[in-house]
Amino acid sequence: MGLHKILKIIALILSIAGVISLAMIVSNGDDAVKATGEGLDGFLYIAYIIFALVLLFVIVFVLKGLLAGDIKKTLITIGAFLAVVIISYVMADGVETMMKDGKILSASGSKLISTGINAFVILGLLAIGSMAFGGVKKLIAK
């Protein structure tokens, strides 16, 4: 039996278990679920199993692709991404901030959030720049 058939059987079993769990949640009613969370455990366990399987397959196929492909290019790309994150961290500023619910966001937490925003902006600008460069290069080549 091939991997595809095994995966179809596993998907069918998990789908049936999910439908049964959903039916149990619906049969309990909104009030019981909101008050006690009764019936959610099975649904959550199914979600955890599916998440673990997806994560496992992603890791396996990424590693398989890395070993089959050019590892040098992959390491260069990972290094460039880490350089962007380091530059973003150096550019970030961390200030204690009062949040809406009255809690205080620490300076280190604020710095990490600022790092993420900076990295997003840098990577976005690089993506836009590479698309513009490719478009201009294509126009010049014609």
C-alpha positions in Angstrom: 0.0 0.0 0.0 1.4 3.3 -1.0 2.0 6.4 1.1 -0.9 8.2 -0.7 -3.4 5.5 0.3 -2.2 5.5 3.9 -2.5 9.3 4.1 -6.0 9.1 2.6 -7.0 6.6 5.3 -5.5 8.7 8.1 -7.2 11.8 6.7 -10.5 9.9 6.6 -10.2 8.7 10.2 -9.3 12.2 11.5 -12.2 13.7 9.5 -14.7 11.3 10.9 -13.3 11.9 14.4 -13.6 15.6 13.9 -17.2 15.4 12.7 -18.1 13.2 15.7 -16.4 15.7 18.1 -18.2 18.6 16.4 -21.5 16.8 16.7 -20.9 16.2 20.4 -20.1 19.9 20.9 -23.2 21.0 19.0 -25.4 18.5 20.9 -24.2 20.0 24.2 -25.4 23.5 23.2 -23.8 26.9 23.2 -24.4 27.6 26.9 -22.9 24.4 28.2 -19.8 24.8 26.0 -19.4 28.4 26.9 -19.8 27.7 30.7 -17.8 24.5 31.0 -16.0 23.9 27.7 -17.5 20.4 27.7 -16.8 18.5 24.6 -13.9 20.6 23.4 -11.1 18.2 24.6 -11.6 15.7 21.8 -11.8 18.4 19.2 -8.6 20.0 20.4 -6.8 16.6 20.5 -7.7 16.0 16.9 -6.4 19.5 16.0 -3.2 18.8 17.9 -2.7 15.5 16.0 -3.3 17.2 12.6 -1.0 20.0 13.5 1.7 17.5 14.6 1.3 15.5 11.4 1.5 18.6 9.2 4.6 19.9 11.1 6.2 16.5 10.8 5.6 16.3 7.0 6.9 19.8 6.5 10.1 19.1 8.4 10.7 15.8 6.6 10.1 17.3 3.1 12.1 20.5 3.9 15.1 18.3 5.0 14.7 16.0 2.0 14.7 19.1 -0.3 17.7 20.5 1.5 19.8 17.4 1.2 18.8 16.9 -2.5 19.4 20.5 -3.5 22.3 23.0 -3.3 23.1 23.4 0.4 25.4 26.3 -0.3 22.6 28.5 -1.7 20.3 27.5 1.2 22.9 28.5 3.8 23.5 31.8 2.0 19.8 32.5 2.0 19.5 31.6 5.7 22.5 33.8 6.5 20.9 36.8 4.6 17.7 36.3 6.5 19.6 36.2 9.8 21.5 39.4 8.7 18.2 41.2 8.1 16.9 40.1 11.5 20.1 41.2 13.2 20.0 44.6 11.4 16.3 44.9 12.5 17.2 44.2 16.1 20.0 46.8 16.1 17.6 49.4 14.6 14.8 48.5 17.1 14.1 50.6 20.1 12.6 49.2 23.3 10.5 51.4 25.6 8.2 50.3 28.4 4.7 50.9 27.1 1.4 51.0 28.9 -1.2 48.8 27.1 -5.0 49.2 26.9 -5.7 46.7 29.6 -3.5 48.4 32.1 -0.5 46.0 31.9 3.0 47.2 31.0 4.8 45.9 28.0 8.5 45.4 29.0 11.3 47.2 27.1 12.6 43.8 25.8 9.1 42.8 24.6 8.8 46.2 22.9 12.2 45.7 21.3 11.2 42.3 19.9 8.0 43.7 18.4 9.9 46.6 16.9 12.4 44.0 15.5 9.6 42.1 13.8 8.1 45.2 12.3 11.5 46.4 11.0 12.3 43.0 9.5 8.9 42.9 7.8 9.5 46.4 6.3 13.0 45.5 5.1 11.9 42.2 3.6 8.9 43.9 2.0 11.1 46.6 0.5 13.5 43.9 -0.8 10.6 42.0 -2.4 9.2 45.1 -4.1 12.7 46.1 -5.2 13.3 42.7 -6.7 10.0 42.7 -8.6 10.7 46.2 -9.9 14.2 45.2 -10.9 12.9 42.1 -12.7 10.3 44.1 -14.5 12.7 46.8 -15.6 15.2 44.2 -16.7 12.5 42.4 -18.8 11.5 45.7 -20.4 15.1 46.5 -21.3 15.8 43.0 -22.7 13.0 43.4 -25.2 
